[in-house]
Each structure stands twice: as C-alpha cells, then as structure tokens.
Amino acid sequence: MKLLIIGEQSRLRRKVTELLLEWGHSVAVLSEAPDTTLPTSTRFIIGAFSHLTTARAEVDSFAPDVLVALPGASFSTIEQLLEFSEGGSRLVYCGSFKVYRAYARYTLEEPGAPDLVPLLEDDPLRTEGDLAIIERLLRDRPSSTSTILRLPEVFGPGIDSDDIRTFLDKTKSSQSIAIGEDFSRWRCATGYVDDVAVAIALAAKNSKAAGKTYNVADSFAFAQIDWLKAIARAAEWPGEIVVSQGETEPGKDYEQHLIVASSKIRQELGHSEVVPINEAFIRTVAWIRDAEPTL
C-alpha cells in the first residue's frame, strides 16, 4: 500500500512514518523541505500545505492509496485533499476531541448542562468552528470513505505541553503548589505521542476503517491532581500539591469532564498502548528538561 502523509515536521509524523514503513508500506511525505529525521526510504514531495495543487503532478505520479492529514490541517487543506482523493485515495483526517459539544460547554462557548461522559463517536458536536465544519464536509460527501480520528490532548517528547512545562517550572522554586478544588477533580482525555502515532498508522493501513470515526485516547483519564502527582513522581519532586477552595480559572466549567471512550478503535483495529504510562511521564519530563536552555 502507498500512503502520503501531510503535516508539519514533528515526532508524530516521524513515528507514523516509521511504523508504516516497518509494516512494509511505501510512504511519501509532503513537506516544504526534506526532513533528515525520517528514514531514508521515505519519499519526499516538496510542497506547501496551503497550496497543495502545486505538488499535484508528483502526488499523482506517486498515486497514493491513502492520504493522511496529521493534526492542524486547515479547512482549505482538507478541501484540496478531497480533490486529490477523487482518484480513489482514502483520506484519514486527524481531528480533535475538541469537536464535541462537551468541549464548548467546558469553555462556556455553548450554554447548557454538562454532557455525559465518556463521549462516544456519535455524541453531539459543537455547532461552530473549523473542526466541526471539516467533519461535516467529510461526512456529507456521497459515499464518503474518509476516516476521522478524534485525537486527545497529546503529550510527550516533541510536543509542547504547556501545562506540564508550567508545573515543572513551579517545582523549581516551591515545595508546595496549590490547585483549585474544582480543577483537581477535572478529567480530560490524553494520549502519549507514540501511542497516538500507532492509532493513526493503524487507521491508515486498515481498509476496514473507511467511512468510520474513531476516538483516540488513553484507556484511563486521570483526575488533574493525580495527573500532576504522576508528573511530580517522574520529576522526582519531593514537594506537595495542595488543594485549595474556590475556582481555579474563571471561564471554564470543570463540571464538564472531557473523557472520551476509545473502545471502538481498540475493538475494530486492535489499538493498544505501546508505552507504559509511568514510562511515558518519565520520557516527557526528561525531554522537557533537556529542551530547556542552559545559562
């Protein structure tokens, strides 16, 4: 099978590429410049994400069976990829769990009581925003074979996790860190970058994923206090996390948890984590510390 991957240089792109090559497929990457971190057997198609038509001739020459749009693809990019797919290619779109109405309830963008969790693939979506527009575009096409992946909050080496970095910064100067009671109980879908890459690669190589939508997330969603404690252990920080009364951050409804059910992709495509969660935290903390500038 031949697969074309579209997305900015990242660990996620590299891991997906490595997996598909390891499984015996031919992989091309559409990129604005060659990426030396990718395996040498990767084919490069040079082009800009905002003007994919400039690379149309080379894409047609490669004749991919599957087009993989990694996170961050714009509405314009998806429209162009759908034109490419008219020749018979299947499109795998990596979207986000933020497409759910529950996320708009969490951010108070849409009024209403919190939606029940865990969120299933057919639960209500938000009414506005590019994520919802792109999904409607993919679903409403006649005889659509596109695969939609709703990715979680991805963390790990190569991923800018502001919440983890901020917490680690606080541990440098304090032996006690306070968080709000409402925030301490809040749960959100997460996924370690290598595990998310496996889910994307599985959806790309499996023809049974055509026309399907899948949630991708760790099998367990931590309460925030337990998430931070796990990071603290990985960082070997001896301090204490203290739960205080009152709101943590105005403008958020922490009664709206953002847990998604990922059983569908596990049952249908055989997805499972490849990195134990404690090891994932250790690798993430090590990467953030190594990436910090030294004075």
N, C-alpha and C positions, 0 to 999 in steps of 0.2 A: 504494500500500500504506500502511496505517496501523500505526504502531508506538508502543507505550507503553514508556518507559524508567523503570526503578525503580532508584534508587541515590542515595547522598548526593552533594551538590554536590562536583564535582571536575573537574579538567581532562579526565579520561577521559570523564565524562558529557558535557561540553561538546563534545569532539571527535567523539564518536559521533553526537550530535545534529546537529552542523554537517554531517557527512558525509551522513547520511540525508536531511536537508533539501536539500542540494546535489544529491543524486541524484533529487530530485523526489518524495520520500515525505512523508506527513503524520506529524508527530511530536508526541506528548504526553509530558510528564514528570510523573511522580507525585512530589511534593515536599511537604515540610512548610511551605515558603514559596516564593514566586516567586524565581527566580534571574535577576538582571539581566545576568549574563554570557552568557546563552543568546540566540540570535537571537530577534527579536521575533515571528517566525512560529511559535515554539514554543507549544504549548498547555499550560497548567498544570492539573494535577488535584491539589488540595490534600488531603493525607492522610498519616498516619503509617505507616511501614514495618511496625511491629509490629501494626497494626490496619487492614489494607488493606480490610476489609469496609466500613469507614465511607465509603470512596470508591467502593463498588461501583456505585451508580447512575450516577455520572458516567463510570466506566470503561465500563459497558455502553452508555451513550449514545455514547461515542467509538467503541466497537466495534473494538478493535484486532485486526489480523491477526496481530501478533507482540508478545509480551511479552518485554522484555529485562531480565533481572535482573543488574545490574552486581556487581562483586566485593563480598563482605561480606554478602550476603543470608543470613539465618538459615534454619534448618530450618522454623520457623513461617511465615516469609515465603514460602518456596517452596511449602509446603502450600497457602497461601491463593492463590498464583498459579496453582497447578494447578486449583483450583476455578474460577478465572476462565477458564482455558483450556478448560474443558469445553464452552464455546460454539463452539469451533473454532479458537481462537487457538493459535499455536505458541509455546512457551516457549524462549527462549535463555538458558541458565544459564551465567554466568561463574564458573567454579570456579577450581581451582588445581592446578598440578603437584604440590603437596604431598599430593595424594590417593594418590600412588603408594606402594607398599610400600617402594620405594627411599628415600623421604624418612624413613620410620620407621626404616629401617636406618641412615641417616645420623645421626639423632638418638638412636640406640640404644634406641628405644622398642620395636622388634621385633627379636628376635635373628636371626642368620643371616648368611651371606656376602653381600657386596655384589651387588646385581642388575646385570646387564649393561646398558650404555648404548650408544647413545641409547635412551631409553624410548619405546616405541611405544604407541599408544592402547589396545591390548588386553593390555598387560603387567599383572602383578598389582598390585592396590590394597591399601592398608593395611586392616586388619581393623576398626579403631575410628576414632571421630571424626566430626564433623558432615559433613566433606567427603565421606567415603565413604558415610555414611548418605543424604545428599542424592542422590548419584549413583545409588545402588541404588534409591531411591524413583522417580527419573526413568526408569531403565531398565526397572524391573519393571512399570510401568504397561502394561496391554493396549494394543497398537497405539500405543505412545508415539511422538510426533512431536517431542519435545523435542530441542534441540541443546545439547550440553555442550561448553564451551570450557575447556580447562585452561590457565590463564594462567601466565606465568613470574613471576620477580621483576621487577616493573615499576619503571622509574626514569624520571626526567625532571622538568621543571618541574611543580610542583604535587603531586609525590609525595614523601612523607617517606622518603628513602633514608638510614637511619641509618648504614650502612657508609660511604657516600660523604661524608656530613657529618662523621663521626668522623675519617676520613682527612684531609679538608681542614683540620679543626681542628688536627690534628697538624702539618701543614705550616707552620702559622703560627709555631711555636716551635722547629722542629727542621729540620736539614738532612739528617737520616738517620732513617729509620723501619724498624724491624725487624719481620719477619713470620716465622712458623714455616715450616719446610720442607714439612711435610705440607699446611698451608694454602695455600702458594704454588702447589702443583700442582693444587689442587681446582678443578673446573669446575662451574658452575651456570647453568641456563637463565635468560636475562634478556630483556627487551623494552622498547624505548623507548616511552613512553606514547602518542605519536602513531601509531606502528606498530601497537601493540596495539589502539588505537581503530579502525584500519582493519580489522583482523581481526574485531572484534566487529560492526562495521557490515556487513561482507560476509556474515557468518554470519546476521545478522538479515534481510537483504534477499533472500537466496538460498533459495528453497524446496527446492533440492536438498540443503540442509544438514539437513533434517528427519530426525530419528532418528539423527543422526550425532554422533560425538565427535571433537573436534579438539584436538591440542596447538598452542599458540601460543608462539613463541619466536623470537629472532634466529636466523639461519641458522648462526651460529658462536658457540660458548660459550668465552669466554676462560678461561685459567688465571688464578687470582687475582692472581698477580704481574703478568701482562700487563694485567689489568683496572685495577689500581692505577696502573701506569705510564701507561696511557691517560688516566686522570683527572689524573695529575700533569702530563702534557703539556698537557691542556686548561686546567689552572690555571696553567700556565707556572711550575711549581715546579722550581727547579734542583737539588733535593736528590737523595738516593739511597735506594732501597729495598733493604734488606739482608735476605737470607735466613739465618735462624739455625736451629740444630739444635733438635730437641725438638718437643713438642706445642704448638700454638697455643692451643687451647681444649679442656679436658677435657670429655668428654660428647658429642663429635662424632666420627664416623668419616669422615675425609677421603678414605679409600679409596673411599667410596661417592660417586661423582660424580652430579650431578643434571642431566644433559644429556637433553633431550627432542628427538625427531625431529618437525619441523614440516612435513615434506614433504607430508602428506596435505592440509592446508588450502591449501597453495600449489598443488598439482596440481588439486584439485577446485574450489576457489573463487577461484583466481588471486591469492592473497595475496602481497604482497612489501613490503619496507620502503620507506617514502617519505622517510625522513631518513637520510642517510649516518651511519655510526656515529661518526665523528670529530666531526661537527656535533652529534650527539646528546650527546656528552660535553661539548662546549663550552657548549651551551644549559643543560645540567644544572648545571654548575659556576657559570655566570652567575646562574641562578635562586637557587641556594643562597646565593651571596654577596649578592645583592640582598635576600634574605629575612632576612638576619642583622640583628639590632638594632644600631643605632649608639649609642655612648655620648656 
